[in-house]
Amino acid sequence: MLKPVPEFSWPASWHDAYEFDLLESFGESWRKPGYACAYQNRFQKLIDMVESKLPTGSAIIDVAAAQGNFSLGLAERGYNVTWNDLRGELSGYVKLKHEFGDMSFIEGNAFDLSVDGFDGAVITEVIEHVAHPDQFLCQIATLVRPGGYIFMTTPNGGYFRNRLPRFSDCADPSIFEAIQFKPDADGHIFLIHPDELTEFARRAGLEIAEVDLFSNPLTAGHMKLSLLHRLIPRRAIMKFEAISQSSLPPSLAERLFTQIGVCFHKSKG
C-alpha cells in the first residue's frame, strides 16, 4: 500500500482519512498506541478469517470500506476486491494508495446495492452505525452467492465498559434513522452482544461459521493502559493478547474483550 503525499486541495474527507491512516498504517502509531494496536489486531483477525475460508482469486466486496485499508490488504493478498462506500469521493483517496492487486469501485448506500454473486463480503466496524442492523445483515446476505461468506468485525456490546443499548431491547429502531451512517465512534448506535448473533443470522438466512472475541483492555489501551504501550514491546502485548484469548472462560471473555469477529456462511440449500 502506497503512502500518499497530502495536498492542500484534497477534500476534507481525504484529509480525515489520511489522519487515521497515519495512526493505523503509516508509522505514527506512537500518537495513540492502544488505538493503533487494536486496529492492527483487528486488521490481522479479519485477514486471517478471510484466508481461512476463501482461496485467493475469490471475489470480495468490502462494504462501507472508507479509506480502503481492508480492501487494499485483501487485494494485495490475491483477492478480487470491490470497494464500496456511501462517500464516493473517498474512492479517489483509495486509488492513491493502491499499489497492486485487482480492485474495482462501487459507490453508494449499502442498502441500495443491487450487485450479487460475491464469494465473500466484508463489513468491518459498520453494523453498529445503522439503525436496523438486522436488516443491514439481510441486505449484505443478498450480495453473496450461496456457499459464500460474510466477515464482520464490530465492537463487543458485552464489554464491561459499554454503555450503548442492545438492539434487541429497542422497541422502535426507526427513531435512530436520522443519525445513522455517521463515521467514527461518535456514530455508534447499538453495540451487538454475542448472544444476539444467532437471531441476526437466522433472519438473514445465514449460519454462524466462526465467532472470535478479541482485543483485551491492554491491547486496546483502555483504562489508561495505553501508557504501557510506551513501556512494553508490542510483541509482549500481543503475547498477552494470545494467552488471554486461549485461557479465559467464555463468560469472562464476553465481558473483557472489546471486539467481536464473526464469519457467517450462506448455505447452498
C-alpha positions as CSV (number, residue, x, y, z in Angstrom):
1,M,0.0,0.0,0.0
2,L,1.4,3.4,-1.0
3,K,1.6,6.3,1.3
4,P,0.1,9.4,-0.5
5,V,1.5,12.9,-0.2
6,P,-1.2,15.1,1.3
7,E,-2.1,18.2,-0.7
8,F,-4.0,21.3,0.5
9,S,-6.5,20.9,-2.3
10,W,-7.7,17.5,-1.1
11,P,-11.4,17.2,0.0
12,A,-11.9,17.3,3.8
13,S,-12.8,13.6,3.8
14,W,-9.4,12.7,2.3
15,H,-7.5,14.7,5.0
16,D,-9.6,12.9,7.7
17,A,-8.8,9.5,6.2
18,Y,-5.1,10.4,6.0
19,E,-5.0,11.3,9.7
20,F,-6.5,7.9,10.5
21,D,-4.0,6.2,8.2
22,L,-1.1,7.9,10.0
23,L,-2.2,6.1,13.2
24,E,-3.2,2.8,11.6
25,S,-0.8,2.2,8.8
26,F,1.8,4.9,8.1
27,G,4.0,4.7,11.1
28,E,2.7,7.2,13.7
29,S,1.1,4.7,16.0
30,W,3.0,6.3,18.9
31,R,0.4,9.1,18.9
32,K,-2.3,6.7,20.1
33,P,-0.6,3.3,20.6
34,G,-3.5,1.5,22.1
35,Y,-5.8,2.5,19.3
36,A,-3.2,1.6,16.7
37,C,-2.5,-1.8,18.3
38,A,-6.2,-2.7,18.5
39,Y,-6.7,-1.6,14.9
40,Q,-3.8,-3.7,13.6
41,N,-5.0,-6.7,15.7
42,R,-8.5,-6.3,14.1
43,F,-6.9,-6.0,10.6
44,Q,-5.0,-9.2,11.1
45,K,-8.0,-11.1,12.6
46,L,-10.1,-10.1,9.5
47,I,-7.4,-11.1,7.1
48,D,-6.9,-14.5,8.8
49,M,-10.6,-15.2,8.8
50,V,-10.9,-14.5,5.1
51,E,-7.9,-16.6,4.2
52,S,-9.2,-19.5,6.3
53,K,-12.4,-19.6,4.3
54,L,-11.8,-18.3,0.8
55,P,-8.9,-19.1,-1.7
56,T,-7.1,-16.3,-3.4
57,G,-8.8,-15.1,-6.5
58,S,-12.2,-15.1,-4.8
59,A,-14.5,-12.1,-5.4
60,I,-15.0,-10.0,-2.3
61,I,-17.0,-6.8,-1.7
62,D,-15.8,-4.5,1.1
63,V,-18.9,-2.6,2.2
64,A,-18.6,0.9,3.8
65,A,-14.9,0.5,3.3
66,A,-13.9,4.1,4.0
67,Q,-10.2,4.6,3.3
68,G,-10.0,1.1,2.0
69,N,-7.2,-0.5,4.1
70,F,-9.0,-3.8,4.3
71,S,-9.8,-3.7,0.6
72,L,-6.2,-2.9,-0.3
73,G,-4.9,-5.6,2.1
74,L,-7.1,-8.3,0.6
75,A,-6.3,-7.2,-3.0
76,E,-2.6,-7.4,-2.2
77,R,-3.1,-10.9,-1.0
78,G,-4.6,-12.0,-4.3
79,Y,-8.3,-11.4,-3.9
80,N,-10.5,-9.7,-6.4
81,V,-11.9,-6.8,-4.3
82,T,-14.7,-4.4,-4.9
83,W,-14.5,-1.3,-2.7
84,N,-17.8,0.4,-1.6
85,D,-18.7,3.4,0.5
86,L,-21.5,5.9,0.8
87,R,-18.9,8.7,0.5
88,G,-17.9,8.1,-3.1
89,E,-15.3,10.8,-3.2
90,L,-13.1,8.5,-0.9
91,S,-12.5,6.2,-3.9
92,G,-10.0,8.7,-5.2
93,Y,-8.1,8.6,-2.0
94,V,-8.0,4.8,-2.0
95,K,-6.7,4.8,-5.6
96,L,-3.8,6.9,-4.5
97,K,-2.8,4.2,-2.0
98,H,-3.4,1.3,-4.5
99,E,-0.1,-0.3,-5.3
100,F,-1.1,-3.7,-6.8
101,G,-3.9,-6.3,-6.8
102,D,-7.3,-6.4,-8.5
103,M,-9.7,-3.7,-7.3
104,S,-12.9,-2.1,-8.6
105,F,-15.1,0.6,-7.1
106,I,-18.8,1.0,-6.5
107,E,-20.1,4.0,-4.5
108,G,-23.4,4.2,-2.8
109,N,-25.5,3.3,0.2
110,A,-25.1,-0.4,1.1
111,F,-28.9,-0.7,1.4
112,D,-29.2,0.3,-2.3
113,L,-26.6,-2.0,-3.8
114,S,-28.0,-4.4,-6.4
115,V,-24.9,-6.4,-7.2
116,D,-24.6,-10.0,-6.2
117,G,-22.7,-13.2,-6.7
118,F,-19.7,-12.4,-4.5
119,D,-17.8,-15.2,-2.8
120,G,-17.5,-13.0,0.3
121,A,-18.5,-9.7,1.8
122,V,-16.5,-7.7,4.4
123,I,-18.2,-5.4,6.9
124,T,-15.7,-4.1,9.4
125,E,-17.0,-1.6,12.1
126,V,-20.1,-0.9,10.1
127,I,-23.2,-2.6,11.6
128,E,-23.0,-0.5,14.8
129,H,-23.6,2.6,12.7
130,V,-27.0,1.6,11.3
131,A,-30.5,1.9,12.8
132,H,-31.6,-1.5,11.6
133,P,-28.6,-3.8,11.9
134,D,-30.7,-6.9,11.4
135,Q,-32.0,-5.5,8.0
136,F,-28.4,-4.5,7.2
137,L,-27.1,-8.0,7.6
138,C,-30.1,-9.3,5.5
139,Q,-29.1,-6.9,2.7
140,I,-25.4,-7.9,2.8
141,A,-26.5,-11.5,2.5
142,T,-28.1,-10.7,-0.9
143,L,-24.7,-9.7,-2.2
144,V,-23.1,-13.1,-1.5
145,R,-23.6,-16.3,-3.6
146,P,-25.0,-19.4,-1.9
147,G,-22.0,-21.1,-0.2
148,G,-20.3,-17.7,0.3
149,Y,-19.2,-15.9,3.5
150,I,-19.7,-12.7,5.3
151,F,-16.9,-11.5,7.5
152,M,-17.8,-9.0,10.2
153,T,-16.0,-7.1,13.0
154,T,-17.8,-4.9,15.4
155,P,-17.3,-3.6,19.0
156,N,-18.4,-6.1,21.5
157,G,-21.6,-5.0,23.2
158,G,-20.9,-7.3,26.1
159,Y,-17.7,-5.5,27.0
160,F,-18.0,-4.2,30.6
161,R,-17.4,-0.6,29.6
162,N,-20.1,-0.5,27.0
163,R,-23.0,1.9,27.8
164,L,-24.8,1.8,24.5
165,P,-28.2,-0.1,24.2
166,R,-28.8,-3.6,22.9
167,F,-30.6,-3.7,19.6
168,S,-32.9,-6.5,20.9
169,D,-34.1,-4.2,23.7
170,C,-35.1,-1.4,21.3
171,A,-38.9,-1.3,20.5
172,D,-38.6,1.1,17.6
173,P,-35.1,1.4,15.9
174,S,-36.5,3.8,13.4
175,I,-36.0,6.6,15.9
176,F,-32.3,6.4,15.1
177,E,-32.6,6.6,11.3
178,A,-31.9,10.3,11.3
179,I,-28.5,9.8,12.9
180,Q,-27.3,6.6,11.2
181,F,-24.3,6.3,8.8
182,K,-22.2,8.7,10.8
183,P,-18.4,7.8,10.8
184,D,-16.1,7.1,13.7
185,A,-17.1,6.1,17.3
186,D,-19.4,9.1,17.7
187,G,-21.7,7.4,15.1
188,H,-22.3,4.2,17.1
189,I,-26.0,3.5,17.7
190,F,-26.2,-0.1,19.0
191,L,-23.4,-2.4,20.0
192,I,-24.1,-6.1,19.2
193,H,-23.9,-8.6,22.0
194,P,-22.6,-12.1,21.3
195,D,-26.0,-13.7,22.3
196,E,-27.8,-11.6,19.6
197,L,-25.7,-13.1,16.7
198,T,-27.8,-16.3,16.3
199,E,-31.0,-14.4,15.8
200,F,-29.3,-11.9,13.4
201,A,-28.0,-14.9,11.4
202,R,-31.4,-16.6,11.3
203,R,-33.2,-13.5,10.0
204,A,-30.6,-13.2,7.2
205,G,-30.7,-16.9,6.3
206,L,-27.1,-17.4,7.4
207,E,-25.2,-19.8,9.6
208,I,-22.5,-18.8,12.1
209,A,-19.3,-20.4,11.0
210,E,-17.0,-18.7,13.5
211,V,-17.1,-16.3,16.4
212,D,-14.0,-14.7,17.9
213,L,-13.8,-12.3,20.9
214,F,-10.5,-10.4,20.9
215,S,-8.6,-7.3,22.0
216,N,-8.4,-7.2,25.7
217,P,-8.2,-3.8,27.6
218,L,-4.4,-3.8,27.4
219,T,-4.3,-4.4,23.7
220,A,-6.9,-1.7,23.2
221,G,-5.2,0.7,25.6
222,H,-8.3,1.2,27.7
223,M,-8.3,2.5,31.3
224,K,-5.0,4.4,30.7
225,L,-3.3,1.1,29.8
226,S,-2.2,2.8,26.7
227,L,0.6,4.2,28.8
228,L,2.0,0.7,29.0
229,H,2.4,0.6,25.2
230,R,5.2,3.1,25.6
231,L,7.0,0.8,28.0
232,I,6.2,-2.7,26.9
233,P,7.3,-4.1,23.5
234,R,4.4,-4.8,21.1
235,R,5.3,-8.5,20.9
236,A,4.8,-8.8,24.6
237,I,1.4,-7.1,24.5
238,M,0.3,-9.4,21.6
239,K,1.6,-12.5,23.6
240,F,-0.6,-11.5,26.5
241,E,-3.5,-11.0,24.0
242,A,-3.0,-14.5,22.7
243,I,-2.8,-16.0,26.2
244,S,-6.0,-14.2,27.3
245,Q,-7.9,-15.4,24.2
246,S,-6.9,-19.0,24.8
247,S,-7.4,-19.1,28.5
248,L,-10.4,-17.0,29.6
249,P,-13.8,-18.8,30.0
250,P,-16.5,-17.6,27.6
251,S,-18.5,-15.7,30.2
252,L,-15.4,-13.7,31.3
253,A,-14.2,-13.2,27.7
254,E,-17.5,-11.7,26.7
255,R,-17.0,-9.0,29.4
256,L,-13.3,-8.4,28.9
257,F,-12.8,-8.3,25.2
258,T,-13.6,-5.2,23.2
259,Q,-14.2,-6.7,19.8
260,I,-16.2,-9.4,18.1
261,G,-15.2,-11.1,14.8
262,V,-17.8,-13.2,13.1
263,C,-17.9,-15.3,10.0
264,F,-21.3,-16.0,8.6
265,H,-21.9,-18.7,6.0
266,K,-24.7,-18.6,3.4
267,S,-25.8,-22.2,2.8
268,K,-26.3,-23.6,-0.7
269,G,-29.7,-25.1,0.2
